[in-house]
Amino acid sequence: MAQTLIAEKPEHAEGVEHVLERAFGPGRFAKTSERVRERGAVFEPGLSRVALNAAGEVIGVCRIWRAEAGQPVYFLGPLAVDPDAQSGGLGLALVQACVAACRAVGGGAIVLVGAEKFFAPAGFTRVPDGRVSLPGPTDPARLLWQALRPGGLDKIEGELRAPR
Ligand SMILES: CC(C)(COP(=O)(O)OP(=O)(O)OC[C@H]1O[C@@H](n2cnc3c(N)ncnc32)[C@H](O)[C@@H]1OP(=O)(O)O)[C@@H](O)C(=O)NCCC(=O)NCCS
């Protein structure tokens, strides 16, 4: 299937909600990652990516938020691909496109909550225990990060919160 990855725009909002609903189901607002976003992380549509099919419909999304944990960091999520379009490499391509976008604007690091097995090929590794916390219960094995430049992780510490 032909797919295009582009920065998210307001006109994609409805399609994004549809994909999130189909991919995650009703439990998605209970996630601790949602607490980070509710508490003032700043949505960065220009660094987020949507995947469009040949008809121009949204079939995938990966969002980026500006946050802080001892230093400015980007927070990645939610990532979702419509169930009908999964297992074709689109999820990984969306993550890689967001990583490239964050690096291109000079970002230091990205933090996310997700499966290490899935995100490792995009360059993410597990955060050492205790370095970063989220405002809610988080499985430490799912707290991942990536430096976008040398030393990009050095000053990260504490709770992920809204940027100053
Ligand atoms: C996770 C998701 C975005 C992957 O999208 P995708 O387009 O299928 O991804 P890719 O094709 O690049 O990679 C697929 C592979 O990722 C791996 N994978 C997917 N979800 C995984 C998970 N939760 N844990 C570990 N590996 C996972 C599988 O090995 C899969 O391979 P398979 O199709 O042969 O089983 C999609 O499955 C989705 O929307 N899931 C529901 C929402 C969700 O869980 N989002 C991620 C939150 S961390």
The ligand as an ORCA input file, in Angstrom:
! r2SCAN-3c Opt
* xyz 0 1
  C       2.686     -1.061     18.064
  C       2.191     -0.700     16.678
  C       2.184      0.822     16.503
  C       3.152     -1.320     15.645
  O       2.732     -0.915     14.354
  P       3.126     -1.789     13.079
  O       2.899     -0.954     11.866
  O       2.459     -3.109     13.149
  O       4.681     -1.971     13.344
  P       5.770     -2.629     12.421
  O       5.123     -3.278     11.246
  O       6.843     -1.632     12.204
  O       6.351     -3.749     13.385
  C       5.531     -4.876     13.695
  C       6.262     -5.730     14.708
  O       6.384     -5.009     15.932
  C       6.399     -5.916     16.995
  N       5.475     -5.447     18.010
  C       4.308     -4.811     17.846
  N       3.761     -4.514     19.030
  C       4.602     -4.966     19.960
  C       4.603     -4.957     21.364
  N       3.615     -4.396     22.089
  N       5.644     -5.556     21.996
  C       6.660     -6.117     21.308
  N       6.716     -6.137     19.962
  C       5.700     -5.578     19.307
  C       5.997     -7.253     16.474
  O       7.159     -8.058     16.429
  C       5.521     -6.978     15.081
  O       5.861     -8.002     14.230
  P       4.713     -9.008     13.712
  O       3.726     -8.160     12.965
  O       5.479     -9.936     12.842
  O       4.137     -9.622     14.931
  C       0.763     -1.272     16.402
  O       0.809     -2.663     16.651
  C      -0.309     -0.652     17.265
  O      -0.891      0.368     16.911
  N      -0.594     -1.295     18.405
  C      -1.633     -0.821     19.319
  C      -1.202      0.422     20.052
  C       0.107      0.228     20.767
  O       0.328     -0.753     21.452
  N       1.018      1.218     20.586
  C       2.367      1.154     21.085
  C       2.447      1.590     22.478
  S       4.066      1.274     23.074
*
